Amino acid sequence: MTVFAVTGATGPFGRTAIDQLISRGVEPSDVVAVVRTPERATDLAARGVQVRRGDYDAALDDALAGVDRLLLVSGSEVGRRVPQHRNVVETAGRAGVSRIAYTSVLRAAETPLVIAPDHRATEEILARSGIAHSVLRNTWYTENFTGALAAYTASGAVTHAAGAGRVAAATRADLAEAAAVALMEDDGGDIVRELAGPAFTYAELAAAVSEGTGTSVVERSVSAEELSAALTAAGLDAPTASFLVAVDANIAEGALDGDAAELESLLGRPATTLADAVRAAQG
C-alpha cells in the first residue's frame, strides 16, 4: 500500500490532483489531503480521503506521518515560499517520504520569468534533501487568459506588450492530472519534466476569443509603458500592473514558449487546446 499526500488540497490544483489519483485506482483512504482549514475539505473526507491539518509555516510532522509520496503544490505567498517549501521538504525527510513531486515553473534553472527565483531555490532545496523527486516545471495556466474573457469582450481587444511572443499555456486541470500521473508512476532517481501546452500568440488568443464568444476581439500590441498605464487605469494596483507587464516582457523573450510533447506523454492524450479552453470558460 502506497500512501499519497497532496498539499494545498482545497485549492483547484490540489483537488484535481486528488480526483485524478482516485480515478486512476488509488483508494481514497490511501490519499492524504493536507489542508490549512479542514472545514473546507469536508467533501474530501466524505469520500474517504484522510484530511489532515497542515500549514506550510508550521510543524507538519503529523500531516505527513506515514506518507510515501508527496505532491508539494507550490505556495502562493510571494516572499515566503522558499522557507515554506523548505519546511515541507525537511518534514518529509523526517517522515520518510520516498518521493516528492513539486510544481515548479517552465525551465526554472535558466528562465528570466519574474516568478522563477522561488522555484529555482526550491529545486535546489530538493536537490540537497536526498529525497527522490520529480520536478514538474509547469507552464502558465490557460486560465490566466480565459479568466479575462469578460474584459476582452467588453473592451473588444486583447491588449498586451509581448510582441509576437508565444505562450505554451496549459489548463490547470491538464497540469494537475499530469502531476497525479507523475506522483504515481515516476520511479528511480530525480526527474525533471518540462510541461508546456500548445503554444499561441496574443493574436491567436484574440482570434480564439472572437470565435469562442461570438464577439469580435482584436489584438492590440502596445509598449510596456502603455500597457502599464492601461492596467492602472483599469483599477489594478501598481505592483500587480508591474508584474503583468514584466510577464509580457518575458513572453516576448520566449520564456513561456515550449513543446507540449512531455505533458501529452504523461496525459496519454492531446493537451487541451486554447479553443476548447475558451469554449469551456463560457460555462
N, C-alpha and C positions, 0 to 999 in steps of 0.2 A: 504494500500500500504506500503510495506516494501522496504526501500532503502538500497542496499548493496554496500559497498565500498571495493576496493581491492588496497592495496599499492603495489608499485613495479610492476605496471600493464603492463609495457612494457617488463618486464623480462619473460622468458619462463614459470615460475611457475604462475605468476600473470595472464598472458594471457590465459593460460589453465584454470585457475580457473574461469575467466570471461566467457570463452567459455562454461564451464560446467553450470554456473549459467543460462546462456541464453538458453542452450539446455534443461535445466530442467524446463523451463517455466517462468523464471524471464524476465520481459520486459526490453529490452536494456536501456530504459530511466530510469529504476529504478536501474541501475548499475552505480557506480561512479568509474572511473579509476583514481587513484591518482598516478601521474607521475612527475618525475623531469623535463622531457622535453616533453611538449605536442606535439611538432612537430613529435615526434616518435610514436605518438598514433593516427595519422590521420585515420588509418584504423578502429580503435575502434570508433572514432567519426562518421565515415561514417555509422557505423552500428546502430547509435543512442545512444551509450554509452556516459554518461557525462564524459568528460575528464577534470580533474582539476589539476592544478599545485600544487605539494606538495613535500617538501623536508624534510627528517627526521630531518635535522639540523635547520629548520626554522619554522616560525609560520604556523600552519596547520588548523587554525580555519575556513578559507574559504573552504578549501578542504573537511573538514568533516561536514560542516553545513548541517543539515537535514538528516544525515546518521543514520540509525537504527542499522545496523550490519556491523562490520568491520573485514576484513581479514587482519591482520598485518603480512605481509611476512617479515621475519627477514632480517635485513640489512646485507650487505656483507663486511662492513668495520670493520675488527677486531680492537678492541681497542676503537671503537666509538659506538658500537652497543647499549650498555646499556643506555647512555644518549639519543641516538636517539630514542630508543624504549620508554623510559620514556616520551620523548616529545610527541610521538604519543598517548600514553595511557592518559597522562594528558589532551591533547587536546580533545581526545574522551570523557573524563569525562565532560569537559566544554560543548561539543556539544550535550550531552545527548544520546550518543551511548548506546544501550541497551545490546549489546553483542560483545565481541571481540574474534575472533579465531586467535591464534598465532602459527606460525610454529616454534616449539622448536626442541629438539633432543631427541632421544630414551633414556628413563629412566633418564631424566635430573637431577632428585633430587639426584641420587647416582652414576651416571656413572663416570668413570675415563677419559672419552673421552676428548681430549685436547680442543675441541670447546665448552664443556659444561658450563663453568663458566658464559659466557654471557647469555646463555639461562636460566640458573638457576636464575640469577639475574633478568632477565625479568619476569620469572614466579613469583618471589617474588613481583615485581612491580605490576603485575596484581592482585595478592592476596590482596595487600594493597589498590588497587584502588576502590574497592566497585562495580566495573562493572562485571556483569556476564561474564564468559569467558570459552572458550574451548581451552585447551592446546593440540595442535596437535604435539605430540612427534615423529617427523619423523625420520626414519632410513636413512642410507646412500643412495644416489641415485645410481641406477644401472648404470647410465650414467658415473659415476666416473670410471667404469671399461670398459664399451663398448666404451667409448670415446678414449680408448687406444688400440683399436683393431689393428690399423696400427703398433703400436710399438710392440705389442705382436707377430704379424705375421712376422714382419721384423726381430725380434731377435730370433723367434722360441721358446720363453719362456715367461711365466708369473712369474716374479721374485718377491719374497716377503719375509717378515720376520715375518709372522703371524702364523707359525706352522700349526696346524690343526684347527685353529680358524675359526668360521663360520661367514658369513656376511649375515644378513637378509635384503638385499638391496631391494629396490622397485623403479620402474621407477618414474621419476619426474611427468609424466602425471597421474599415478595412485594416487600419493600423492596429486597432485593439485585437482584432481577430488574428492578425499576424503575430502579435505578442503572445497570445494564448498558445498558438501553434509552436512558437519557438520555446516557450516555457515547458511545454510538454515533450518536445521532440529533440531539442538541442542536447547533445551529449559530448563527452570528451573535454577538450581544452576550451580556451576562451575563444569566443566567436564574435565577430563584428559584422553587422548587417546594415547595408545602406538601403533604406526603404523609401523609395520615391514612387510617385504615381505618374499617370500620363501627363506630360508637360503641356502647358499652354501659355500663350502671351496674353497681355491685357486686351489686345484687340480680339483675340479668340474668346476671351471671357465675355466681352461685350456682345459678341455675336451669339454666344450660348445663352446669355441672359435674354437677349431680344427674342430668340427662338423659343426659349422655355417659358417665358412670361407672356409673350404676345405683345410686349411693349417695346417700341423702338428705343434702343440704348446704344449710344456711340462711345467709342474710346476717345478719351481726351488726355493726351500726353502733355504734361506741364513740367516746369522746373521744380526743383526741390523747394525753393522759396515760395513759389506759387501754391504748391501742394500744402505746405505748412500753413500758409495764410488761409487756404480754403478749409482745412481741417479745424483750425482755430475758430473760424467764422461759423462753422457748423456746431460749435459748442464743446469741442474736445479740449481738455486741459493741455498745457504746453508740453509736459513730459510724454503724454500719450501721442500727441501730434509728432513730436520729435522722434519717437520710437517708430511710428509708421513711415515717416519719411526715410529713416535710416534703413528700414526693411526694403523699401523700394530701391534704395541705392544698392543694397546687397543683391536684389533681384537683377538689377541692371548689370552687375558684375558677374552674374551666373551662379550665385551662391545657392540658389534654390532650384537650379536645373538638375535633371537626373534621369535615370532609367528605371522603368517600372519592373524590370525582369525579376529582381530579387523579392520584391513584395509579392508579385504574382506567383513566384515559385512557392512561397510559404502559404499563400492562399489556395493554391491549386486551381486558380481561375483568373480571368482578367480582373484587374482593378476597376473600381467604379469610375466611369467616365465623368468628365465635367458636365456634359449634357444631362446624364442621368442624375447627377447630384443636384443640378438646378431644378430638374423636374421634381425630385423628392422634397426639396426645400419648399416647394409650393404648397405642400400639405395635401 
